[in-house]
Amino acid sequence: MMNEISYGLIVEIGVSILLMMTIGYCFVLNNRLKRLHADKNALRQMVADLVQATNLANSAISSLKDNATEADIMLSTRLRDADIFANELANHISSGQAVLERISQITQAASQKNVSTSQVQEQGANAALKRLREYQLQRENAA
């Protein structure tokens, strides 16, 4: 009988030890599941923040595209206006050159008596014409 009690007791102790180990393991698993659940909530929040940041970036890109389109239209308009102005300015310069040449011819005809004065005026007129031509070339090259 003693053997039966000691065998029974040993089995009972063994089962008790296994039961305590199972309870301990369940406790460890429960803690890990709590941490995993907390990480899940943090991950969910991080994904929500990422979606929000993506939406903000998409709206910013859309706004930048609209601004770029508007700037392109405005720049095209200004360039067209600048071309028109440059053409008008070139026409005015040409007209000014023609007027200057006529004035030079009139001055030259009126001063046939004084040759030295005529030469000085002609040199001044030629210098002015040269400066106007250079200015016109610079404007055409800039356009």
MITORZA-932743 format. One record per residue: x negated, y negated, z of N, C-alpha, C in turn. Coordinates in pm, 1 decimal. Atoms other than C-alpha are relative to their C-alpha. Layout:
N
@nxx->X	nyy->Y	nzz->Z	caxx->X	cayy->Y	cazz->Z	cxx->X	cyy->Y	czz->Z
...
// end
This chain:
143
@nxx->-78.1	nyy->116.5	nzz->0.0	caxx->0.0	cayy->0.0	cazz->0.0	cxx->-84.9	cyy->-126.7	czz->0.0
@nxx->91.4	nyy->111.3	nzz->-6.4	caxx->-283.0	cayy->-225.8	cazz->66.0	cxx->-51.6	cyy->-34.3	czz->-137.4
@nxx->44.3	nyy->22.9	nzz->135.8	caxx->-399.2	cayy->-179.1	cazz->-282.9	cxx->107.7	cyy->-70.5	czz->-81.3
@nxx->-110.0	nyy->61.6	nzz->74.0	caxx->-58.5	cayy->-268.5	cazz->-412.1	cxx->14.5	cyy->-145.7	czz->38.7
@nxx->-12.2	nyy->138.6	nzz->-44.9	caxx->-46.4	cayy->-583.1	cazz->-201.7	cxx->-116.9	cyy->-80.7	czz->-51.6
@nxx->113.7	nyy->76.5	nzz->47.1	caxx->-393.5	cayy->-685.2	cazz->-295.6	cxx->4.1	cyy->-17.3	czz->-150.7
@nxx->-14.3	nyy->17.7	nzz->144.1	caxx->-328.0	cayy->-617.6	cazz->-665.6	cxx->108.8	cyy->-102.3	czz->-32.0
@nxx->-110.6	nyy->95.8	nzz->17.9	caxx->-1.1	cayy->-805.2	cazz->-643.8	cxx->-42.8	cyy->-140.2	czz->36.1
@nxx->50.0	nyy->130.7	nzz->-43.2	caxx->-169.3	cayy->-1084.8	cazz->-456.8	cxx->-98.0	cyy->-57.2	czz->-100.7
@nxx->97.2	nyy->45.2	nzz->100.0	caxx->-450.0	cayy->-1102.6	cazz->-710.7	cxx->72.9	cyy->-47.4	czz->-125.6
@nxx->-77.2	nyy->39.8	nzz->118.6	caxx->-199.0	cayy->-1115.5	cazz->-997.0	cxx->71.7	cyy->-130.8	czz->28.5
@nxx->-69.4	nyy->123.5	nzz->-35.9	caxx->2.6	cayy->-1381.2	cazz->-813.3	cxx->-96.9	cyy->-118.6	czz->3.4
@nxx->100.7	nyy->107.5	nzz->-5.3	caxx->-312.0	cayy->-1586.2	cazz->-749.8	cxx->-44.1	cyy->-35.4	czz->-141.0
@nxx->39.5	nyy->22.9	nzz->140.1	caxx->-417.0	cayy->-1544.5	cazz->-1114.1	cxx->106.4	cyy->-79.6	czz->-73.9
@nxx->-110.3	nyy->73.2	nzz->64.9	caxx->-72.6	cayy->-1656.4	cazz->-1233.8	cxx->6.0	cyy->-142.6	czz->54.3
@nxx->-2.0	nyy->134.4	nzz->-60.5	caxx->-86.0	cayy->-1950.1	cazz->-989.4	cxx->-111.3	cyy->-86.6	czz->-58.7
@nxx->112.0	nyy->74.9	nzz->57.3	caxx->-427.5	cayy->-2053.0	cazz->-1121.1	cxx->32.1	cyy->-40.6	czz->-143.4
@nxx->-37.8	nyy->30.0	nzz->138.5	caxx->-306.0	cayy->-2028.9	cazz->-1480.6	cxx->108.8	cyy->-106.9	czz->-5.3
@nxx->-107.1	nyy->98.8	nzz->-5.7	caxx->4.8	cayy->-2226.9	cazz->-1387.6	cxx->-55.1	cyy->-137.5	czz->34.4
@nxx->61.9	nyy->129.0	nzz->-34.6	caxx->-206.2	cayy->-2499.6	cazz->-1223.9	cxx->-81.5	cyy->-53.7	czz->-117.7
@nxx->75.6	nyy->45.5	nzz->116.9	caxx->-433.5	cayy->-2508.8	cazz->-1528.5	cxx->95.3	cyy->-52.1	czz->-108.3
@nxx->-99.1	nyy->44.6	nzz->99.0	caxx->-127.5	cayy->-2539.6	cazz->-1754.0	cxx->56.4	cyy->-135.5	czz->39.1
@nxx->-51.8	nyy->129.4	nzz->-48.8	caxx->10.1	cayy->-2824.2	cazz->-1538.5	cxx->-105.9	cyy->-109.0	czz->-20.9
@nxx->109.2	nyy->96.9	nzz->21.1	caxx->-330.0	cayy->-2997.8	cazz->-1548.3	cxx->-14.4	cyy->-35.4	czz->-147.8
@nxx->11.0	nyy->24.0	nzz->142.7	caxx->-348.0	cayy->-2957.4	cazz->-1925.3	cxx->118.1	cyy->-82.2	czz->-50.3
@nxx->-117.7	nyy->80.1	nzz->37.4	caxx->6.1	cayy->-3091.8	cazz->-1961.2	cxx->-17.2	cyy->-145.0	czz->43.8
@nxx->25.5	nyy->135.9	nzz->-48.9	caxx->-95.4	cayy->-3393.8	cazz->-1752.6	cxx->-97.7	cyy->-72.2	czz->-94.3
@nxx->97.2	nyy->58.7	nzz->93.2	caxx->-398.2	cayy->-3457.0	cazz->-1980.4	cxx->67.0	cyy->-30.7	czz->-133.3
@nxx->-71.0	nyy->22.1	nzz->126.1	caxx->-181.2	cayy->-3414.7	cazz->-2291.0	cxx->97.3	cyy->-117.1	czz->10.2
@nxx->-93.7	nyy->110.5	nzz->-19.7	caxx->76.6	cayy->-3654.5	cazz->-2147.7	cxx->-72.6	cyy->-134.4	czz->-6.3
@nxx->79.2	nyy->124.3	nzz->5.7	caxx->-191.0	cayy->-3922.1	cazz->-2096.3	cxx->-44.3	cyy->-31.3	czz->-143.5
@nxx->41.7	nyy->21.8	nzz->138.8	caxx->-320.6	cayy->-3873.0	cazz->-2450.0	cxx->118.0	cyy->-44.4	czz->-86.9
@nxx->-119.0	nyy->39.6	nzz->76.8	caxx->32.5	cayy->-3896.7	cazz->-2590.3	cxx->39.6	cyy->-145.0	czz->30.5
@nxx->-29.0	nyy->138.9	nzz->-35.0	caxx->85.8	cayy->-4223.4	cazz->-2399.5	cxx->-93.3	cyy->-95.0	czz->-73.5
@nxx->96.6	nyy->85.3	nzz->71.5	caxx->-233.9	cayy->-4368.4	cazz->-2546.1	cxx->28.7	cyy->-2.1	czz->-150.4
@nxx->-32.0	nyy->-8.2	nzz->142.4	caxx->-138.9	cayy->-4245.5	cazz->-2893.3	cxx->123.0	cyy->-85.5	czz->-32.3
@nxx->-120.8	nyy->80.9	nzz->19.7	caxx->203.0	cayy->-4407.8	cazz->-2858.1	cxx->-33.6	cyy->-149.2	czz->7.8
@nxx->42.1	nyy->140.5	nzz->-11.4	caxx->42.3	cayy->-4735.8	cazz->-2744.6	cxx->-77.8	cyy->-40.9	czz->-125.1
@nxx->73.5	nyy->28.8	nzz->122.9	caxx->-196.6	cayy->-4718.8	cazz->-3043.7	cxx->94.6	cyy->-10.8	czz->-118.4
@nxx->-99.3	nyy->4.3	nzz->108.0	caxx->103.7	cayy->-4653.3	cazz->-3268.1	cxx->67.7	cyy->-136.3	czz->-2.9
@nxx->-62.7	nyy->132.0	nzz->-5.5	caxx->269.8	cayy->-4974.0	cazz->-3149.7	cxx->-96.9	cyy->-110.3	czz->-45.3
@nxx->100.3	nyy->98.1	nzz->42.2	caxx->-53.2	cayy->-5168.9	cazz->-3195.7	cxx->-20.9	cyy->7.8	czz->-150.8
@nxx->15.7	nyy->-18.4	nzz->144.0	caxx->-93.0	cayy->-5022.0	cazz->-3544.6	cxx->120.9	cyy->-56.5	czz->-74.6
@nxx->-121.5	nyy->53.7	nzz->61.7	caxx->267.9	cayy->-5110.5	cazz->-3626.8	cxx->-6.3	cyy->-153.2	czz->-3.1
@nxx->12.7	nyy->146.5	nzz->-6.3	caxx->203.0	cayy->-5471.2	cazz->-3514.3	cxx->-105.8	cyy->-48.5	czz->-99.5
@nxx->105.6	nyy->37.9	nzz->93.0	caxx->-118.0	cayy->-5482.2	cazz->-3716.6	cxx->50.7	cyy->7.3	czz->-144.6
@nxx->-57.0	nyy->-12.5	nzz->134.9	caxx->66.8	cayy->-5360.8	cazz->-4029.1	cxx->97.3	cyy->-115.2	czz->-26.0
@nxx->-93.6	nyy->112.0	nzz->16.8	caxx->337.5	cayy->-5623.1	cazz->-3973.3	cxx->-76.4	cyy->-130.7	czz->-22.3
@nxx->83.2	nyy->119.8	nzz->19.6	caxx->69.6	cayy->-5893.6	cazz->-3940.2	cxx->-63.6	cyy->-1.0	czz->-138.1
@nxx->60.4	nyy->-10.2	nzz->132.6	caxx->-97.9	cayy->-5768.9	cazz->-4256.9	cxx->102.2	cyy->-31.3	czz->-108.8
@nxx->-106.6	nyy->29.9	nzz->97.3	caxx->231.4	cayy->-5781.2	cazz->-4448.6	cxx->29.3	cyy->-149.7	czz->-0.4
@nxx->-25.5	nyy->144.1	nzz->-8.4	caxx->292.6	cayy->-6134.2	cazz->-4323.6	cxx->-114.0	cyy->-78.9	czz->-65.2
@nxx->115.0	nyy->68.8	nzz->60.9	caxx->-60.0	cayy->-6242.4	cazz->-4424.2	cxx->1.7	cyy->16.4	czz->-152.1
@nxx->-9.2	nyy->-22.7	nzz->144.4	caxx->-9.6	cayy->-6086.0	cazz->-4767.9	cxx->107.2	cyy->-88.8	czz->-61.7
@nxx->-106.3	nyy->87.2	nzz->51.1	caxx->316.6	cayy->-6274.3	cazz->-4813.6	cxx->-44.1	cyy->-145.7	czz->-3.8
@nxx->52.5	nyy->136.7	nzz->-1.4	caxx->149.4	cayy->-6600.0	cazz->-4711.4	cxx->-100.0	cyy->-21.9	czz->-113.6
@nxx->99.0	nyy->11.3	nzz->108.3	caxx->-136.1	cayy->-6534.5	cazz->-4955.3	cxx->69.4	cyy->-5.2	czz->-135.7
@nxx->-73.9	nyy->2.5	nzz->126.7	caxx->110.8	cayy->-6461.6	cazz->-5236.8	cxx->65.8	cyy->-134.3	czz->-23.1
@nxx->-64.1	nyy->130.9	nzz->16.8	caxx->299.0	cayy->-6784.5	cazz->-5172.1	cxx->-104.8	cyy->-107.9	czz->-25.5
@nxx->107.6	nyy->97.1	nzz->24.2	caxx->-30.2	cayy->-6978.1	cazz->-5158.3	cxx->-51.1	cyy->11.4	czz->-143.8
@nxx->44.0	nyy->-19.8	nzz->138.4	caxx->-139.1	cayy->-6825.4	cazz->-5490.3	cxx->102.0	cyy->-57.5	czz->-96.3
@nxx->-105.6	nyy->55.7	nzz->84.7	caxx->195.1	cayy->-6915.1	cazz->-5644.2	cxx->-4.8	cyy->-152.4	czz->-0.2
@nxx->9.4	nyy->146.1	nzz->-10.4	caxx->161.2	cayy->-7270.6	cazz->-5516.3	cxx->-122.1	cyy->-51.9	czz->-75.4
@nxx->121.2	nyy->40.4	nzz->72.1	caxx->-194.0	cayy->-7292.8	cazz->-5653.0	cxx->20.9	cyy->7.9	czz->-150.9
@nxx->-28.3	nyy->-11.2	nzz->143.4	caxx->-75.0	cayy->-7170.7	cazz->-5994.2	cxx->85.1	cyy->-117.3	czz->-46.7
@nxx->-85.4	nyy->113.3	nzz->35.8	caxx->197.3	cayy->-7436.1	cazz->-5997.6	cxx->-80.8	cyy->-129.1	czz->-3.6
@nxx->83.5	nyy->120.9	nzz->-3.7	caxx->-52.6	cayy->-7706.2	cazz->-5897.5	cxx->-96.6	cyy->-4.3	czz->-117.6
@nxx->92.8	nyy->-5.2	nzz->113.1	caxx->-299.6	cayy->-7590.0	cazz->-6164.0	cxx->72.5	cyy->-32.4	czz->-130.7
@nxx->-77.7	nyy->29.1	nzz->120.0	caxx->-28.8	cayy->-7600.5	cazz->-6430.6	cxx->32.6	cyy->-147.6	czz->-7.5
@nxx->-32.4	nyy->142.7	nzz->-4.5	caxx->78.3	cayy->-7947.9	cazz->-6322.0	cxx->-124.0	cyy->-84.9	czz->-29.4
@nxx->124.2	nyy->73.8	nzz->24.3	caxx->-283.9	cayy->-8068.4	cazz->-6318.5	cxx->-41.6	cyy->10.4	czz->-146.3
@nxx->34.6	nyy->-18.5	nzz->141.1	caxx->-340.2	cayy->-7922.6	cazz->-6666.1	cxx->85.7	cyy->-89.2	czz->-88.4
@nxx->-89.6	nyy->86.2	nzz->77.9	caxx->-36.6	cayy->-8105.4	cazz->-6802.6	cxx->-41.0	cyy->-145.8	czz->15.6
@nxx->39.5	nyy->138.9	nzz->-25.4	caxx->-145.0	cayy->-8430.4	cazz->-6638.6	cxx->-132.0	cyy->-32.6	czz->-69.4
@nxx->129.9	nyy->21.5	nzz->64.1	caxx->-501.7	cayy->-8391.8	cazz->-6766.3	cxx->15.0	cyy->-7.5	czz->-151.3
@nxx->-23.0	nyy->3.9	nzz->144.4	caxx->-380.2	cayy->-8317.6	cazz->-7118.7	cxx->59.0	cyy->-133.5	czz->-41.5
@nxx->-60.9	nyy->129.7	nzz->29.6	caxx->-165.1	cayy->-8629.9	cazz->-7111.4	cxx->-103.9	cyy->-111.2	czz->7.1
@nxx->102.5	nyy->103.9	nzz->-14.8	caxx->-453.1	cayy->-8842.5	cazz->-6986.8	cxx->-103.7	cyy->7.9	czz->-111.1
@nxx->95.6	nyy->-13.9	nzz->109.5	caxx->-690.9	cayy->-8700.0	cazz->-7247.7	cxx->58.6	cyy->-52.1	czz->-131.4
@nxx->-66.0	nyy->50.6	nzz->120.7	caxx->-439.8	cayy->-8773.8	cazz->-7523.0	cxx->3.9	cyy->-152.5	czz->2.5
@nxx->-2.6	nyy->146.6	nzz->-12.5	caxx->-398.8	cayy->-9129.7	cazz->-7391.9	cxx->-139.7	cyy->-58.4	czz->-19.0
@nxx->137.2	nyy->48.2	nzz->15.0	caxx->-777.7	cayy->-9167.4	cazz->-7372.9	cxx->-43.5	cyy->4.0	czz->-146.5
@nxx->31.9	nyy->-6.9	nzz->142.7	caxx->-813.5	cayy->-9052.6	cazz->-7735.3	cxx->66.2	cyy->-114.1	czz->-76.5
@nxx->-71.3	nyy->110.8	nzz->65.4	caxx->-551.0	cayy->-9304.6	cazz->-7845.1	cxx->-69.9	cyy->-131.5	czz->30.7
@nxx->68.7	nyy->122.8	nzz->-39.4	caxx->-725.9	cayy->-9577.6	cazz->-7648.4	cxx->-135.0	cyy->-11.3	czz->-69.5
@nxx->130.8	nyy->1.5	nzz->66.4	caxx->-1066.0	cayy->-9480.2	cazz->-7794.1	cxx->15.2	cyy->-36.2	czz->-147.5
@nxx->-23.9	nyy->34.1	nzz->141.3	caxx->-924.1	cayy->-9495.8	cazz->-8147.7	cxx->36.3	cyy->-147.3	czz->-15.9
@nxx->-35.6	nyy->141.7	nzz->6.2	caxx->-767.3	cayy->-9834.7	cazz->-8080.1	cxx->-122.1	cyy->-87.8	czz->23.7
@nxx->120.9	nyy->75.2	nzz->-30.0	caxx->-1093.8	cayy->-9958.6	cazz->-7932.6	cxx->-95.1	cyy->1.1	czz->-119.8
@nxx->85.5	nyy->-8.0	nzz->119.0	caxx->-1287.7	cayy->-9834.7	cazz->-8237.2	cxx->53.9	cyy->-91.6	czz->-110.0
@nxx->-60.7	nyy->89.7	nzz->99.6	caxx->-1040.4	cayy->-10019.4	cazz->-8461.8	cxx->-27.5	cyy->-145.8	czz->34.8
@nxx->27.6	nyy->137.7	nzz->-42.2	caxx->-1085.4	cayy->-10336.9	cazz->-8256.8	cxx->-146.1	cyy->-36.3	czz->-23.3
@nxx->142.7	nyy->25.2	nzz->21.9	caxx->-1463.0	cayy->-10303.8	cazz->-8276.3	cxx->-26.1	cyy->-22.5	czz->-148.1
@nxx->16.8	nyy->18.3	nzz->144.9	caxx->-1443.9	cayy->-10260.8	cazz->-8653.9	cxx->52.9	cyy->-135.5	czz->-43.1
@nxx->-55.5	nyy->131.4	nzz->32.9	caxx->-1219.5	cayy->-10565.5	cazz->-8678.2	cxx->-91.2	cyy->-110.2	czz->48.8
@nxx->92.2	nyy->99.0	nzz->-54.4	caxx->-1458.6	cayy->-10758.8	cazz->-8455.9	cxx->-125.5	cyy->-11.9	czz->-85.6
@nxx->117.5	nyy->3.9	nzz->87.2	caxx->-1749.5	cayy->-10661.6	cazz->-8676.5	cxx->32.0	cyy->-74.8	czz->-129.7
@nxx->-37.5	nyy->69.7	nzz->123.7	caxx->-1562.4	cayy->-10780.0	cazz->-8984.4	cxx->10.2	cyy->-149.9	czz->24.2
@nxx->-11.4	nyy->142.3	nzz->-32.8	caxx->-1479.6	cayy->-11111.8	cazz->-8816.1	cxx->-139.0	cyy->-59.8	czz->20.2
@nxx->135.6	nyy->49.4	nzz->-23.5	caxx->-1840.7	cayy->-11149.7	cazz->-8704.8	cxx->-76.0	cyy->-15.9	czz->-131.6
@nxx->65.3	nyy->12.0	nzz->130.4	caxx->-1964.6	cayy->-11083.3	cazz->-9057.5	cxx->52.7	cyy->-121.7	czz->-75.8
@nxx->-55.6	nyy->118.7	nzz->67.1	caxx->-1725.2	cayy->-11349.2	cazz->-9194.6	cxx->-53.9	cyy->-127.8	czz->62.7
@nxx->53.8	nyy->118.6	nzz->-67.6	caxx->-1838.3	cayy->-11596.3	cazz->-8931.8	cxx->-145.8	cyy->-19.8	czz->-39.8
@nxx->140.6	nyy->8.8	nzz->39.6	caxx->-2197.3	cayy->-11515.4	cazz->-9019.5	cxx->-12.3	cyy->-54.8	czz->-142.1
@nxx->2.5	nyy->50.4	nzz->138.4	caxx->-2125.9	cayy->-11574.6	cazz->-9389.6	cxx->36.0	cyy->-148.2	czz->-5.4
@nxx->-39.9	nyy->141.3	nzz->-3.0	caxx->-1948.7	cayy->-11903.4	cazz->-9315.5	cxx->-112.8	cyy->-84.7	czz->56.1
@nxx->110.4	nyy->73.9	nzz->-61.1	caxx->-2232.4	cayy->-12014.8	cazz->-9091.0	cxx->-117.0	cyy->-10.4	czz->-96.7
@nxx->110.8	nyy->0.1	nzz->95.2	caxx->-2486.5	cayy->-11918.8	cazz->-9350.9	cxx->27.8	cyy->-96.3	czz->-115.2
@nxx->-33.8	nyy->91.3	nzz->110.3	caxx->-2303.0	cayy->-12107.8	cazz->-9625.6	cxx->-4.9	cyy->-145.2	czz->45.6
@nxx->-2.0	nyy->136.7	nzz->-49.8	caxx->-2262.9	cayy->-12415.0	cazz->-9406.5	cxx->-138.7	cyy->-51.3	czz->32.7
@nxx->133.1	nyy->45.8	nzz->-40.8	caxx->-2625.7	cayy->-12424.1	cazz->-9306.2	cxx->-105.0	cyy->25.3	czz->-107.0
@nxx->98.0	nyy->-17.9	nzz->106.9	caxx->-2792.3	cayy->-12391.6	cazz->-9644.9	cxx->-105.1	cyy->-110.3	czz->2.7
@nxx->93.2	nyy->111.3	nzz->-6.6	caxx->-2957.4	cayy->-12728.9	cazz->-9578.2	cxx->-116.0	cyy->32.9	czz->92.2
@nxx->105.2	nyy->-24.6	nzz->-98.2	caxx->-3147.2	cayy->-12613.1	cazz->-9275.3	cxx->-31.7	cyy->149.3	czz->0.4
@nxx->37.4	nyy->-139.2	nzz->18.5	caxx->-3321.2	cayy->-12286.0	cazz->-9360.6	cxx->-40.5	cyy->65.0	czz->132.5
@nxx->46.1	nyy->-59.5	nzz->-125.0	caxx->-3480.9	cayy->-12232.9	cazz->-9021.2	cxx->116.4	cyy->27.6	czz->93.7
@nxx->-118.3	nyy->-21.9	nzz->-83.3	caxx->-3150.1	cayy->-12273.9	cazz->-8839.2	cxx->79.7	cyy->118.3	czz->-53.2
@nxx->-73.9	nyy->-108.4	nzz->62.6	caxx->-2987.5	cayy->-12037.7	cazz->-9085.1	cxx->-64.0	cyy->133.8	czz->33.2
@nxx->68.3	nyy->-124.3	nzz->-30.6	caxx->-3251.8	cayy->-11774.2	cazz->-9023.3	cxx->22.6	cyy->40.7	czz->145.2
@nxx->-23.4	nyy->-28.5	nzz->-141.3	caxx->-3207.9	cayy->-11800.8	cazz->-8646.1	cxx->141.1	cyy->53.5	czz->19.5
@nxx->-138.4	nyy->-44.4	nzz->-13.0	caxx->-2831.0	cayy->-11767.4	cazz->-8680.1	cxx->19.1	cyy->138.8	czz->-60.0
@nxx->-11.2	nyy->-130.1	nzz->65.0	caxx->-2865.3	cayy->-11478.4	cazz->-8918.3	cxx->-60.8	cyy->109.0	czz->88.4
@nxx->62.1	nyy->-97.1	nzz->-89.8	caxx->-3101.1	cayy->-11301.2	cazz->-8678.9	cxx->90.2	cyy->26.3	czz->120.7
@nxx->-92.2	nyy->-16.9	nzz->-113.0	caxx->-2857.6	cayy->-11363.8	cazz->-8391.8	cxx->121.8	cyy->82.2	czz->-39.8
@nxx->-116.5	nyy->-74.1	nzz->47.5	caxx->-2564.2	cayy->-11237.8	cazz->-8598.3	cxx->-37.0	cyy->146.3	czz->-25.0
@nxx->43.3	nyy->-138.1	nzz->24.9	caxx->-2760.2	cayy->-10930.6	cazz->-8708.3	cxx->-21.1	cyy->75.6	czz->130.4
@nxx->19.6	nyy->-63.9	nzz->-130.2	caxx->-2859.7	cayy->-10859.9	cazz->-8350.1	cxx->134.6	cyy->34.4	czz->65.3
@nxx->-134.0	nyy->-25.8	nzz->-55.7	caxx->-2495.0	cayy->-10893.4	cazz->-8240.8	cxx->66.7	cyy->115.6	czz->-72.3
@nxx->-57.3	nyy->-111.1	nzz->77.0	caxx->-2382.9	cayy->-10663.0	cazz->-8522.3	cxx->-64.1	cyy->133.3	czz->39.5
@nxx->69.9	nyy->-122.5	nzz->-38.7	caxx->-2649.5	cayy->-10412.1	cazz->-8427.1	cxx->49.3	cyy->49.5	czz->135.3
@nxx->-49.8	nyy->-38.8	nzz->-132.0	caxx->-2532.6	cayy->-10416.1	cazz->-8062.9	cxx->141.6	cyy->56.5	czz->-8.8
@nxx->-136.9	nyy->-49.6	nzz->16.3	caxx->-2171.1	cayy->-10370.0	cazz->-8170.8	cxx->1.3	cyy->138.9	czz->-62.6
@nxx->8.2	nyy->-132.0	nzz->63.1	caxx->-2263.1	cayy->-10077.0	cazz->-8397.2	cxx->-47.1	cyy->105.3	czz->101.1
@nxx->48.9	nyy->-92.7	nzz->-102.5	caxx->-2458.8	cayy->-9914.6	cazz->-8114.2	cxx->109.6	cyy->31.7	czz->100.9
@nxx->-110.4	nyy->-20.8	nzz->-94.0	caxx->-2164.0	cayy->-9963.3	cazz->-7879.1	cxx->106.3	cyy->89.9	czz->-61.4
@nxx->-100.4	nyy->-82.5	nzz->67.6	caxx->-1927.0	cayy->-9813.5	cazz->-8135.5	cxx->-48.6	cyy->143.8	czz->-9.3
@nxx->54.2	nyy->-136.2	nzz->7.5	caxx->-2155.2	cayy->-9511.1	cazz->-8183.4	cxx->5.6	cyy->67.1	czz->137.0
@nxx->-7.5	nyy->-56.6	nzz->-134.4	caxx->-2173.8	cayy->-9462.5	cazz->-7807.3	cxx->142.4	cyy->39.8	czz->33.9
@nxx->-140.9	nyy->-30.4	nzz->-28.3	caxx->-1794.8	cayy->-9474.9	cazz->-7779.9	cxx->47.0	cyy->122.5	czz->-80.4
@nxx->-38.8	nyy->-115.6	nzz->82.1	caxx->-1751.9	cayy->-9229.3	cazz->-8067.7	cxx->-63.5	cyy->126.5	czz->52.9
@nxx->66.7	nyy->-118.0	nzz->-55.0	caxx->-2006.9	cayy->-8992.1	cazz->-7914.8	cxx->64.5	cyy->40.9	czz->132.5
@nxx->-64.2	nyy->-31.2	nzz->-127.6	caxx->-1833.3	cayy->-9017.6	cazz->-7577.5	cxx->135.1	cyy->64.8	czz->-23.7
@nxx->-131.3	nyy->-58.6	nzz->29.5	caxx->-1496.3	cayy->-8935.9	cazz->-7734.9	cxx->-19.8	cyy->137.9	czz->-53.0
// end
